[in-house]
C-alpha cells in the first residue's frame, strides 16, 4: 500500500449503504402513511367536508306496474350504491342526515322489443322512469331534481316471470347507478 493512500474498510461502506436504505424506506413509509390519511371513495370523488350521512327513504311506486317490490328493490340498490361506494353512512331519518335523495317511481312498461319468425315477441323490454331529487339538508335548493329512465331486455319465451323480474332489477340498478354518478359529480 502506498504511503498516504487511504484504505476504506468494507464495513464502513456496508454501514453507509444500510443507513441510506433505511432512510429511503423511512421516507417511503412516511409518504404511504400520509397518503393513507386522505379521504377517498371508490369512485375517486371527494365528498364535501361535513357530509357524512345520507337518508334514502322508500320511493313510492306510482307506476301501477303490478310488481309489488319495485320500491324495495330501488331502495336496496340505492343504499348499496351510496354506502358501499362512498364513505357515507346511512341515516335512519332526515333529521340525522347531512344529505338525502328522494323521489318516486313514475312509469313502468314491459313491451315487446323484437318479434321472432312466428310473429311472437322474442325479446321484451322493461323500461322504468324515476323522478328523484338530491339535496344537502343544510341547503334549501336541490343539487338536482330530474327524471332517470333506463331499460333492459329479456327473452319472454324462456322464463317470462323471472325474466321480467331480472330485467326490472337490472333497470333499477342502472337508474341507481346514474343517480349516484350525478350526485358525486357535484362533489
C-alpha positions as a LaTeX table, in Angstrom:
\begin{tabular}{lrrr}
\hline
Residue & $x$ (\AA) & $y$ (\AA) & $z$ (\AA) \\
\hline
Unk1 & 0.00 & 0.00 & 0.00 \\
Unk2 & 1.30 & 3.43 & $-0.91$ \\
Unk3 & 2.18 & 5.94 & 1.68 \\
Unk4 & $-0.65$ & 8.46 & 2.21 \\
Unk5 & $-3.30$ & 6.31 & 0.50 \\
Unk6 & $-6.49$ & 5.83 & 2.38 \\
Unk7 & $-7.84$ & 2.42 & 2.92 \\
Unk8 & $-11.66$ & 2.22 & 3.26 \\
Unk9 & $-12.93$ & $-0.55$ & 5.36 \\
Unk10 & $-15.71$ & $-2.60$ & 3.72 \\
Unk11 & $-17.63$ & $-2.41$ & 7.00 \\
Unk12 & $-17.86$ & 1.40 & 6.73 \\
Unk13 & $-19.20$ & 1.08 & 3.18 \\
Unk14 & $-21.81$ & $-1.51$ & 4.28 \\
Unk15 & $-22.94$ & 0.72 & 7.18 \\
Unk16 & $-23.29$ & 3.65 & 4.76 \\
Unk17 & $-25.47$ & 1.57 & 2.37 \\
Unk18 & $-27.68$ & 0.29 & 5.21 \\
Unk19 & $-28.12$ & 3.84 & 6.51 \\
Unk20 & $-29.16$ & 5.08 & 3.03 \\
Unk21 & $-31.61$ & 2.18 & 2.56 \\
Unk22 & $-33.14$ & 2.81 & 5.99 \\
Unk23 & $-33.62$ & 6.48 & 5.16 \\
Unk24 & $-35.17$ & 5.58 & 1.81 \\
Unk25 & $-37.61$ & 3.10 & 3.39 \\
Unk26 & $-38.43$ & 5.52 & 6.20 \\
Unk27 & $-39.23$ & 8.22 & 3.63 \\
Unk28 & $-41.42$ & 5.84 & 1.58 \\
Unk29 & $-43.19$ & 4.73 & 4.75 \\
Unk30 & $-43.95$ & 8.32 & 5.74 \\
Unk31 & $-45.30$ & 9.08 & 2.26 \\
Unk32 & $-47.51$ & 5.95 & 2.39 \\
Unk33 & $-48.80$ & 6.91 & 5.83 \\
Unk34 & $-49.58$ & 10.43 & 4.62 \\
Unk35 & $-51.48$ & 9.13 & 1.58 \\
Unk36 & $-53.49$ & 6.66 & 3.65 \\
Unk37 & $-54.91$ & 9.52 & 5.71 \\
Unk38 & $-56.55$ & 11.17 & 2.70 \\
Unk39 & $-60.33$ & 10.97 & 2.24 \\
Unk40 & $-61.32$ & 8.79 & $-0.66$ \\
Unk41 & $-64.14$ & 6.86 & $-2.24$ \\
Unk42 & $-64.11$ & 4.06 & $-4.78$ \\
Unk43 & $-65.24$ & 6.44 & $-7.47$ \\
Unk44 & $-62.46$ & 8.95 & $-6.86$ \\
Unk45 & $-64.99$ & 11.54 & $-5.76$ \\
Unk46 & $-64.19$ & 13.77 & $-2.83$ \\
Unk47 & $-67.22$ & 14.10 & $-0.56$ \\
Unk48 & $-67.58$ & 17.62 & 0.85 \\
Unk49 & $-66.43$ & 18.31 & 4.39 \\
Unk50 & $-69.23$ & 17.82 & 6.91 \\
Unk51 & $-71.25$ & 15.43 & 4.73 \\
Unk52 & $-71.09$ & 12.08 & 6.50 \\
Unk53 & $-74.58$ & 10.60 & 6.26 \\
Unk54 & $-77.32$ & 10.21 & 3.67 \\
Unk55 & $-81.01$ & 9.48 & 4.11 \\
Unk56 & $-82.68$ & 7.33 & 1.43 \\
Unk57 & $-86.40$ & 6.87 & 2.09 \\
Unk58 & $-88.55$ & 4.47 & 0.07 \\
Unk59 & $-89.52$ & 5.75 & $-3.35$ \\
Unk60 & $-93.28$ & 5.20 & $-3.71$ \\
Unk61 & $-94.29$ & 3.25 & $-6.80$ \\
Unk62 & $-96.75$ & 5.42 & $-8.74$ \\
Unk63 & $-96.27$ & 3.41 & $-11.94$ \\
Unk64 & $-99.04$ & 0.85 & $-11.50$ \\
Unk65 & $-96.55$ & $-1.84$ & $-12.53$ \\
Unk66 & $-98.18$ & $-4.67$ & $-10.64$ \\
Unk67 & $-94.75$ & $-5.62$ & $-9.23$ \\
Unk68 & $-95.14$ & $-5.07$ & $-5.51$ \\
Unk69 & $-91.47$ & $-4.80$ & $-4.62$ \\
Unk70 & $-90.12$ & $-2.16$ & $-7.04$ \\
Unk71 & $-89.74$ & 0.36 & $-4.20$ \\
Unk72 & $-87.83$ & $-2.16$ & $-2.09$ \\
Unk73 & $-85.55$ & $-3.09$ & $-4.98$ \\
Unk74 & $-84.76$ & 0.54 & $-5.79$ \\
Unk75 & $-84.17$ & 1.42 & $-2.13$ \\
Unk76 & $-81.82$ & $-1.52$ & $-1.59$ \\
Unk77 & $-79.85$ & $-0.71$ & $-4.75$ \\
Unk78 & $-79.53$ & 3.00 & $-3.86$ \\
Unk79 & $-78.31$ & 2.16 & $-0.36$ \\
Unk80 & $-75.71$ & $-0.23$ & $-1.79$ \\
Unk81 & $-74.52$ & 2.45 & $-4.23$ \\
Unk82 & $-74.19$ & 5.30 & $-1.72$ \\
Unk83 & $-73.00$ & 3.35 & 1.33 \\
Unk84 & $-70.75$ & 0.76 & $-0.33$ \\
Unk85 & $-69.13$ & 3.07 & $-2.87$ \\
Unk86 & $-68.52$ & 6.10 & $-0.68$ \\
Unk87 & $-67.68$ & 6.84 & 2.93 \\
Unk88 & $-71.25$ & 7.94 & 3.67 \\
Unk89 & $-73.18$ & 6.27 & 6.43 \\
Unk90 & $-76.91$ & 5.61 & 6.17 \\
Unk91 & $-79.10$ & 7.91 & 8.28 \\
Unk92 & $-82.35$ & 6.46 & 9.63 \\
Unk93 & $-84.23$ & 9.75 & 9.31 \\
Unk94 & $-83.93$ & 13.17 & 7.70 \\
Unk95 & $-83.05$ & 14.93 & 10.98 \\
Unk96 & $-79.88$ & 12.90 & 11.42 \\
Unk97 & $-78.77$ & 13.17 & 7.76 \\
Unk98 & $-76.37$ & 15.54 & 6.00 \\
Unk99 & $-77.83$ & 14.78 & 2.55 \\
Unk100 & $-80.83$ & 12.98 & 1.14 \\
Unk101 & $-82.15$ & 11.54 & $-2.08$ \\
Unk102 & $-85.88$ & 11.10 & $-2.54$ \\
Unk103 & $-88.41$ & 10.61 & $-5.29$ \\
Unk104 & $-90.91$ & 8.22 & $-6.81$ \\
Unk105 & $-91.14$ & 5.53 & $-9.45$ \\
Unk106 & $-93.23$ & 7.20 & $-12.16$ \\
Unk107 & $-93.55$ & 4.77 & $-15.04$ \\
Unk108 & $-93.05$ & 1.09 & $-15.73$ \\
Unk109 & $-93.52$ & $-0.58$ & $-19.10$ \\
Unk110 & $-92.97$ & $-4.11$ & $-20.32$ \\
Unk111 & $-93.33$ & $-4.23$ & $-24.11$ \\
Unk112 & $-92.29$ & $-6.42$ & $-26.98$ \\
Unk113 & $-88.93$ & $-5.27$ & $-28.27$ \\
Unk114 & $-88.15$ & $-7.78$ & $-31.02$ \\
Unk115 & $-90.51$ & $-10.02$ & $-32.97$ \\
Unk116 & $-89.47$ & $-13.56$ & $-33.91$ \\
Unk117 & $-90.27$ & $-15.57$ & $-37.03$ \\
Unk118 & $-93.66$ & $-16.73$ & $-35.72$ \\
Unk119 & $-94.71$ & $-13.09$ & $-35.01$ \\
Unk120 & $-94.31$ & $-13.52$ & $-31.28$ \\
Unk121 & $-92.05$ & $-11.41$ & $-29.11$ \\
Unk122 & $-88.56$ & $-12.86$ & $-28.96$ \\
Unk123 & $-87.39$ & $-10.01$ & $-26.72$ \\
Unk124 & $-89.35$ & $-7.83$ & $-24.29$ \\
Unk125 & $-88.09$ & $-4.57$ & $-22.86$ \\
Unk126 & $-88.71$ & $-3.35$ & $-19.33$ \\
Unk127 & $-88.44$ & 0.43 & $-19.07$ \\
Unk128 & $-88.65$ & 2.41 & $-15.82$ \\
Unk129 & $-88.66$ & 6.15 & $-15.11$ \\
Unk130 & $-87.86$ & 7.50 & $-11.65$ \\
Unk131 & $-88.23$ & 11.14 & $-10.63$ \\
Unk132 & $-85.63$ & 11.99 & $-7.97$ \\
Unk133 & $-84.11$ & 14.88 & $-6.07$ \\
Unk134 & $-80.70$ & 15.08 & $-4.36$ \\
Unk135 & $-80.08$ & 17.74 & $-1.73$ \\
Unk136 & $-77.96$ & 18.66 & 1.26 \\
Unk137 & $-80.05$ & 19.08 & 4.42 \\
Unk138 & $-78.32$ & 22.40 & 5.14 \\
Unk139 & $-79.34$ & 23.80 & 1.74 \\
Unk140 & $-82.76$ & 24.96 & 0.64 \\
Unk141 & $-82.05$ & 24.23 & $-3.01$ \\
Unk142 & $-81.70$ & 20.77 & $-4.55$ \\
Unk143 & $-78.46$ & 19.98 & $-6.37$ \\
Unk144 & $-80.62$ & 18.24 & $-8.95$ \\
Unk145 & $-84.24$ & 17.31 & $-9.45$ \\
Unk146 & $-84.83$ & 15.24 & $-12.56$ \\
Unk147 & $-86.09$ & 12.06 & $-14.18$ \\
Unk148 & $-83.97$ & 8.97 & $-14.72$ \\
Unk149 & $-85.03$ & 6.42 & $-17.33$ \\
Unk150 & $-83.44$ & 3.12 & $-18.17$ \\
Unk151 & $-84.42$ & $-0.15$ & $-19.83$ \\
Unk152 & $-83.35$ & $-3.76$ & $-20.12$ \\
Unk153 & $-84.42$ & $-6.57$ & $-22.42$ \\
Unk154 & $-85.16$ & $-10.23$ & $-21.69$ \\
Unk155 & $-86.41$ & $-13.31$ & $-23.53$ \\
Unk156 & $-90.07$ & $-13.90$ & $-22.57$ \\
Unk157 & $-90.10$ & $-17.38$ & $-24.13$ \\
Unk158 & $-87.59$ & $-18.81$ & $-21.63$ \\
Unk159 & $-88.92$ & $-17.73$ & $-18.22$ \\
Unk160 & $-91.32$ & $-14.81$ & $-18.54$ \\
Unk161 & $-91.86$ & $-14.11$ & $-14.83$ \\
Unk162 & $-88.25$ & $-14.35$ & $-13.66$ \\
Unk163 & $-87.07$ & $-12.72$ & $-16.88$ \\
Unk164 & $-89.24$ & $-9.68$ & $-16.20$ \\
Unk165 & $-88.11$ & $-9.51$ & $-12.56$ \\
Unk166 & $-84.44$ & $-9.73$ & $-13.54$ \\
Unk167 & $-84.94$ & $-7.07$ & $-16.23$ \\
Unk168 & $-86.65$ & $-4.78$ & $-13.69$ \\
Unk169 & $-83.83$ & $-5.33$ & $-11.19$ \\
Unk170 & $-81.19$ & $-4.56$ & $-13.81$ \\
Unk171 & $-83.09$ & $-1.45$ & $-14.94$ \\
Unk172 & $-83.36$ & $-0.17$ & $-11.35$ \\
Unk173 & $-79.65$ & $-0.89$ & $-10.85$ \\
Unk174 & $-78.80$ & 1.26 & $-13.88$ \\
Unk175 & $-81.03$ & 4.07 & $-12.59$ \\
Unk176 & $-79.47$ & 3.91 & $-9.10$ \\
Unk177 & $-76.00$ & 3.99 & $-10.65$ \\
Unk178 & $-76.95$ & 7.06 & $-12.71$ \\
Unk179 & $-78.33$ & 8.79 & $-9.59$ \\
Unk180 & $-75.15$ & 8.02 & $-7.69$ \\
Unk181 & $-72.97$ & 9.30 & $-10.54$ \\
Unk182 & $-74.99$ & 12.51 & $-10.78$ \\
Unk183 & $-74.69$ & 13.04 & $-7.03$ \\
Unk184 & $-70.92$ & 12.53 & $-6.95$ \\
Unk185 & $-70.42$ & 14.78 & $-9.95$ \\
Unk186 & $-71.43$ & 17.60 & $-7.58$ \\
Unk187 & $-68.72$ & 16.65 & $-5.04$ \\
\hline
\end{tabular}
